[in-house]
Amino acid sequence: DAGGVPVNAWEASALGALEQKPVPNAFLVRAGSMLFPERGRPGLVPVVVELKTAPLTFQPAADGKSYTSDVTVLVRFADDQNRVVRKVSQHYELTGPITQIDGARKGEILFYRESELPPGLYTMETVVHDALAGKSSVRFSTVEVPKYADSALRISSLVPIKRSEKVAEKERPAGNPLLVNDVVLYPNLGDPVSKPAKEVGFYFAIYPAANGPAPTATIELMQNGKLVAQLPMPLAGADPSGRIQQVGRLPTDQLPPATYELRAIVRQGSQTAASTTMLRIVE
């Protein structure tokens, strides 16, 4: 039991990895959290964890006809008193015919969960545990959930887009903040953007203060604290809840390879809200 949060049997080994010193790093894992302060869910924190299956263990069965793999992805949030307040996880038991083992090794695990957290500062602990090899990778990050006044202009995280996927109406995940009309957006969790791609997509949501003037937005690109580019961004229309879902594209073919800070700044009357993300451009 972790601070009142029950532990499933397959989570216990994953949680054990958090006690190891130094923390294990057996394979590459990317983990990220986002803030989407929605009306009625101001503490909404979507979490994404992704990893390639290549370094995981795929064990042939005794009869040589099938394979198995056993992986747990676990994310928990601890508050500033080190109390665990939320835990989300999934147990992946991958099996298939032995003839498909090579294909399974070329796959990817993409874990997505939504947590709702009260305002505060949290440590996000991410564990991926390969049970058959007894190996794990652990990632730590900090998440701050602001306290908002009901009358405040709010902005979500600024999310670089890795790819997008059109989904049929019956398969659209209800309430998923990364669903824009009929398209699900997959965030880029830190992969560099290559210049031949010519552009990088980005996304953020605006939650305007009720009864205020129409908001305006500006996109800025900074490098080493210096302004590289600044341009106004025409905003999409609001949905029935008042939320504005804004997708944009940043041309990258003229940018020298470097690390940049992308900023979205929204103004509504006397209120300003901003969100930033880092982008690494490579040849």
Secondary structure in CASP SS format (residue, H / E / C, confidence):
PFRMAT SS
TARGET T0000
AUTHOR 0000-0000-0000
METHOD secondary structure of the structure
MODEL  1
D C 1.00
A E 1.00
G C 1.00
G C 1.00
V E 1.00
P C 1.00
V C 1.00
N C 1.00
A H 1.00
W H 1.00
E H 1.00
A H 1.00
S H 1.00
A H 1.00
L H 1.00
G H 1.00
A H 1.00
L C 1.00
E C 1.00
Q C 1.00
K C 1.00
P C 1.00
V C 1.00
P C 1.00
N E 1.00
A C 1.00
F C 1.00
L C 1.00
V C 1.00
R E 1.00
A E 1.00
G E 1.00
S E 1.00
M C 1.00
L C 1.00
F C 1.00
P C 1.00
E E 1.00
R C 1.00
G C 1.00
R E 1.00
P C 1.00
G C 1.00
L E 1.00
V E 1.00
P E 1.00
V E 1.00
V E 1.00
V E 1.00
E E 1.00
L E 1.00
K E 1.00
T C 1.00
A C 1.00
P C 1.00
L C 1.00
T C 1.00
F C 1.00
Q E 1.00
P E 1.00
A C 1.00
A C 1.00
D C 1.00
G C 1.00
K C 1.00
S E 1.00
Y E 1.00
T E 1.00
S E 1.00
D E 1.00
V E 1.00
T E 1.00
V E 1.00
L E 1.00
V E 1.00
R E 1.00
F E 1.00
A E 1.00
D C 1.00
D C 1.00
Q C 1.00
N C 1.00
R C 1.00
V E 1.00
V E 1.00
R E 1.00
K E 1.00
V E 1.00
S E 1.00
Q E 1.00
H E 1.00
Y E 1.00
E E 1.00
L E 1.00
T E 1.00
G E 1.00
P E 1.00
I H 1.00
T H 1.00
Q H 1.00
I H 1.00
D H 1.00
G H 1.00
A H 1.00
R C 1.00
K C 1.00
G C 1.00
E E 1.00
I E 1.00
L E 1.00
F E 1.00
Y E 1.00
R E 1.00
E E 1.00
S E 1.00
E E 1.00
L C 1.00
P C 1.00
P C 1.00
G E 1.00
L E 1.00
Y E 1.00
T E 1.00
M E 1.00
E E 1.00
T E 1.00
V E 1.00
V E 1.00
H E 1.00
D E 1.00
A C 1.00
L C 1.00
A C 1.00
G C 1.00
K E 1.00
S E 1.00
S E 1.00
V E 1.00
R E 1.00
F E 1.00
S E 1.00
T E 1.00
V E 1.00
E E 1.00
V E 1.00
P C 1.00
K C 1.00
Y C 1.00
A C 1.00
D C 1.00
S C 1.00
A C 1.00
L C 1.00
R E 1.00
I E 1.00
S C 1.00
S C 1.00
L C 1.00
V E 1.00
P E 1.00
I E 1.00
K E 1.00
R E 1.00
S E 1.00
E E 1.00
K E 1.00
V C 1.00
A C 1.00
E H 1.00
K H 1.00
E H 1.00
R C 1.00
P C 1.00
A C 1.00
G C 1.00
N C 1.00
P C 1.00
L C 1.00
L E 1.00
V E 1.00
N C 1.00
D C 1.00
V E 1.00
V E 1.00
L E 1.00
Y E 1.00
P E 1.00
N C 1.00
L C 1.00
G C 1.00
D C 1.00
P C 1.00
V E 1.00
S E 1.00
K H 1.00
P H 1.00
A H 1.00
K C 1.00
E E 1.00
V E 1.00
G E 1.00
F E 1.00
Y E 1.00
F E 1.00
A E 1.00
I E 1.00
Y E 1.00
P C 1.00
A C 1.00
A C 1.00
N C 1.00
G C 1.00
P C 1.00
A C 1.00
P C 1.00
T E 1.00
A E 1.00
T E 1.00
I E 1.00
E E 1.00
L E 1.00
M E 1.00
Q E 1.00
N C 1.00
G C 1.00
K E 1.00
L E 1.00
V E 1.00
A E 1.00
Q E 1.00
L E 1.00
P E 1.00
M E 1.00
P C 1.00
L C 1.00
A C 1.00
G C 1.00
A C 1.00
D C 1.00
P C 1.00
S C 1.00
G C 1.00
R C 1.00
I E 1.00
Q E 1.00
Q E 1.00
V E 1.00
G E 1.00
R E 1.00
L E 1.00
P E 1.00
T C 1.00
D C 1.00
Q C 1.00
L C 1.00
P C 1.00
P C 1.00
A E 1.00
T E 1.00
Y E 1.00
E E 1.00
L E 1.00
R E 1.00
A E 1.00
I E 1.00
V E 1.00
R E 1.00
Q E 1.00
G C 1.00
S C 1.00
Q E 1.00
T E 1.00
A E 1.00
A E 1.00
S E 1.00
T E 1.00
T E 1.00
M E 1.00
L E 1.00
R E 1.00
I E 1.00
V E 1.00
E C 1.00
END
